[in-house]
């Protein structure tokens, strides 16, 4: 999924240590590798994903618009009651529709690695509070190793947004470095929803 006015991150199928992975290279770029789907709220369970990060971007700060980059993200987008959106969020959604052809999802939950904030922190997007990031890895202590995660989608959504989730409408991975104008690289393993493979390679 390209982003307007941005160079696209390079997502490529690769083999790493005998496993199928995605090698991702961002050079002052931002785009997503996305799978659309429809999963009803009662079907939401666990998500499993893994990644390997050789280095963080010290200049990135996901709470600041001018530095809002991340070496790895797993992105979950949800439908919901759009009548509950604020005027500001409706305006952001209309702008997204104009620029990308798609409205802003009702809510977006991202699992991220933050260079500075502790695990469990929630970072609100500087443009809209309907995009929030949950820090699942922090600092540099576990660089250069495969890290695997298993998260309860419903519990995480409730903790981050303070409400029950609606339908899950897409799952994506995203590595971006456009705001800091830097270069970064990472590897992603398969992404699974309760045993259903939703992303392995393009």
C-alpha positions as CSV (number, residue, x, y, z in Angstrom):
1,X,0.0,0.0,0.0
2,X,1.8,3.2,-1.2
3,X,1.4,6.4,0.7
4,X,0.9,9.7,-1.2
5,X,4.1,11.6,-1.8
6,X,6.3,8.9,-0.2
7,X,8.9,6.6,-1.7
8,X,7.9,3.0,-1.1
9,X,9.7,0.8,1.3
10,X,11.2,-2.4,-0.3
11,X,9.5,-5.6,0.9
12,X,11.1,-8.7,-0.5
13,X,10.7,-12.4,0.1
14,X,13.9,-14.0,1.5
15,X,15.4,-17.0,3.3
16,X,17.1,-16.4,6.6
17,X,18.5,-19.2,8.6
18,X,16.4,-21.7,6.8
19,X,13.1,-19.9,7.3
20,X,11.0,-17.9,4.9
21,X,10.9,-14.3,5.9
22,X,10.4,-10.8,4.6
23,X,13.4,-8.6,4.3
24,X,12.5,-5.0,4.5
25,X,14.6,-2.0,3.5
26,X,13.5,1.6,4.0
27,X,15.5,4.4,2.5
28,X,13.7,7.7,3.5
29,X,10.5,5.8,2.6
30,X,7.1,4.8,3.9
31,X,4.6,2.2,2.7
32,X,2.7,-0.9,4.1
33,X,2.4,-4.5,3.1
34,X,-1.3,-5.1,3.8
35,X,-3.8,-7.9,3.8
36,X,-7.4,-6.9,3.8
37,X,-9.9,-9.2,5.6
38,X,-13.1,-9.3,7.6
39,X,-13.0,-10.8,11.1
40,X,-16.0,-10.2,13.3
41,X,-15.4,-9.1,16.9
42,X,-16.4,-12.5,18.4
43,X,-13.8,-14.1,16.2
44,X,-10.9,-12.1,17.5
45,X,-8.3,-14.1,19.4
46,X,-4.5,-14.2,19.3
47,X,-2.1,-12.7,16.8
48,X,1.4,-14.2,16.5
49,X,4.3,-12.4,14.8
50,X,8.1,-12.2,14.9
51,X,10.8,-9.9,13.7
52,X,14.6,-9.3,13.8
53,X,16.0,-5.8,14.1
54,X,19.7,-5.1,13.6
55,X,19.6,-1.5,14.7
56,X,17.1,1.2,15.8
57,X,16.7,4.7,14.5
58,X,17.8,7.0,17.4
59,X,16.2,10.1,15.8
60,X,12.8,8.6,15.6
61,X,10.0,9.6,18.1
62,X,6.6,8.1,17.3
63,X,4.9,10.8,19.4
64,X,6.2,13.7,17.2
65,X,4.9,14.3,13.6
66,X,8.3,15.3,12.3
67,X,10.1,12.1,13.6
68,X,7.3,9.5,13.5
69,X,9.2,6.6,12.1
70,X,9.5,3.0,13.2
71,X,11.9,0.2,12.2
72,X,9.1,-2.4,12.7
73,X,5.3,-2.3,13.1
74,X,2.5,-4.8,12.9
75,X,-0.7,-2.8,12.1
76,X,-4.3,-3.8,12.8
77,X,-7.2,-1.7,11.4
78,X,-10.7,-1.9,12.7
79,X,-14.2,-0.9,11.7
80,X,-16.5,0.8,14.2
81,X,-19.2,3.4,14.8
82,X,-17.9,6.4,12.8
83,X,-20.6,8.6,14.4
84,X,-18.5,8.5,17.5
85,X,-15.5,10.1,15.8
86,X,-14.6,13.7,16.7
87,X,-14.8,16.5,14.2
88,X,-11.0,16.5,13.9
89,X,-10.9,12.8,13.3
90,X,-13.6,13.1,10.7
91,X,-11.6,15.7,8.9
92,X,-8.5,13.5,9.0
93,X,-10.5,10.7,7.6
94,X,-11.9,12.8,4.8
95,X,-8.3,14.0,4.0
96,X,-7.2,10.3,3.9
97,X,-10.1,9.5,1.5
98,X,-9.0,12.3,-0.8
99,X,-5.3,11.4,-0.8
100,X,-5.5,7.6,-0.8
101,X,-9.1,6.7,-1.9
102,X,-9.8,5.1,1.5
103,X,-11.2,6.7,4.6
104,X,-9.2,6.5,7.9
105,X,-10.2,3.3,9.7
106,X,-12.3,3.7,12.8
107,X,-9.3,2.6,14.9
108,X,-5.8,1.4,14.2
109,X,-3.7,-0.5,16.7
110,X,0.0,-0.9,16.0
111,X,2.5,-3.1,17.8
112,X,5.9,-1.3,17.7
113,X,9.5,-1.3,18.9
114,X,10.2,2.0,20.6
115,X,13.8,3.2,21.2
116,X,13.0,5.1,24.3
117,X,9.6,4.3,25.9
118,X,9.2,1.2,28.1
119,X,7.3,-1.9,27.1
120,X,3.6,-1.5,27.7
121,X,3.6,2.2,26.8
122,X,0.8,3.5,24.6
123,X,1.8,6.2,22.0
124,X,-1.0,8.3,20.4
125,X,-0.4,9.3,16.8
126,X,0.3,13.1,16.6
127,X,-2.3,13.5,13.9
128,X,-5.3,11.5,15.3
129,X,-6.0,9.6,18.5
130,X,-7.7,6.9,16.4
131,X,-4.2,5.5,15.7
132,X,-2.4,4.3,18.8
133,X,0.8,2.3,19.2
134,X,1.5,-0.3,21.9
135,X,5.1,-0.8,22.7
136,X,6.0,-4.5,22.8
137,X,9.8,-4.0,22.6
138,X,12.0,-1.3,24.0
139,X,15.6,-0.1,23.9
140,X,18.5,-2.0,22.3
141,X,19.0,-5.0,24.6
142,X,17.5,-7.5,22.2
143,X,18.8,-6.4,18.9
144,X,20.1,-8.9,16.3
145,X,17.9,-11.8,17.4
146,X,14.6,-13.3,16.3
147,X,11.9,-12.2,18.7
148,X,8.4,-13.8,18.7
149,X,5.2,-12.4,20.2
150,X,1.8,-13.7,21.0
151,X,-0.8,-11.0,21.8
152,X,-4.5,-11.1,22.7
153,X,-6.1,-8.7,20.2
154,X,-9.3,-8.0,22.1
155,X,-7.5,-7.4,25.4
156,X,-4.9,-5.1,23.8
157,X,-7.6,-3.1,22.0
158,X,-9.5,-2.6,25.2
159,X,-6.4,-1.6,27.1
160,X,-5.3,0.9,24.4
161,X,-8.7,2.4,23.4
162,X,-10.8,1.8,26.4
163,X,-13.6,0.1,24.4
164,X,-14.4,-3.2,22.7
165,X,-13.0,-3.7,19.2
166,X,-15.2,-3.7,16.0
167,X,-14.5,-5.9,13.0
168,X,-10.8,-6.4,12.1
169,X,-10.6,-5.2,8.4
170,X,-6.8,-5.4,7.7
171,X,-3.5,-6.6,9.0
172,X,-0.2,-5.0,7.8
173,X,3.5,-4.7,8.4
174,X,5.2,-1.4,8.1
175,X,8.8,-0.1,8.2
176,X,9.3,3.6,7.5
177,X,12.1,6.1,7.7
178,X,10.6,9.0,5.7
179,X,10.4,11.6,8.5
180,X,13.9,11.1,9.8
181,X,15.3,10.8,6.2
182,X,17.3,7.8,7.3
183,X,17.9,4.2,6.2
184,X,16.8,1.1,8.1
185,X,16.5,-2.7,7.7
186,X,14.5,-5.4,9.4
187,X,13.2,-8.9,8.9
188,X,9.6,-10.2,9.6
189,X,8.5,-13.7,10.1
190,X,5.0,-15.0,9.3
191,X,2.0,-13.2,10.8
192,X,-0.8,-15.5,12.1
193,X,-4.3,-15.0,13.5
194,X,-5.1,-17.9,15.8
195,X,-3.4,-20.3,13.4
196,X,-4.5,-18.7,10.2
197,X,-1.6,-17.5,8.1
198,X,-2.3,-13.9,6.9
199,X,1.1,-12.7,5.8
200,X,4.3,-14.5,4.9
201,X,5.6,-12.9,1.8
202,X,4.3,-10.8,-1.1
